[in-house]
Amino acid sequence: MEIALYSLVFIYGLLAGSFLNVCIYRIPKEMSIVFPGSHCTNCGTKLKAYELVPLFSYLFLGGKCRTCGAKISARYPMVELMTALLITLQFHYLGLNLTFLFFALMTLILIVMTMIDYDLQIIPDGLTLILGILGLVYLAAVIVPTEGFSALVPRGIGFLLGGGLFLLIAVVSNGGMGGGDIKLMAVLGLWFGWKHLLLLMMLSFISGALISVALLAFKIKGRKEAIPFGPFIALAAYLTS
């Protein structure tokens, strides 16, 4: 039964990852994430059901469009697999409950934010707003019933602390921190409260430093290229959850 449950969560993670790929591609272009249906971005051919099976379709088609033969980015199956693994790991530590549901949804939004920020150095305000609303629902549905209204105080402080500190960093560094990062950190303060937010901040700076050095060392990024900070915030939020 336990193996079946883990397998089910993993499969749902793969399906969610497939949907995230649509969001990552379409949201920055201000396109609908529902219409039109999935299609080849090169020739426009509508994809059949067997071409939409997460991970396996990519392998079955040899990483190419069935119609035009255009190469399909390996990032699509990578996002699907990463999403499934992250959600399954969260399930392992949190169990099947409301807390897992909310944090799994948070993780999905953070993955979309990460990929868009890596590509374009922006964090769409709409995604931050959705994460903030989801955080408020989490407080109302989980935190207040279990910890009481007093638990809202550290969350409120976290909101002000997260946004305030990152705004200060942005001012002192003359724009070294983007507005999207400031808003994201403020919203995460609602989710975690100020104490856990301090841990989150520390993890984001440590992971940012280590990964940035690795990107430069392997020449994935050049010294003059901007490295977005949003992915490091997202990684730290996942680890803190």
Disulfide bonds with the S-S distance in Angstrom:
none
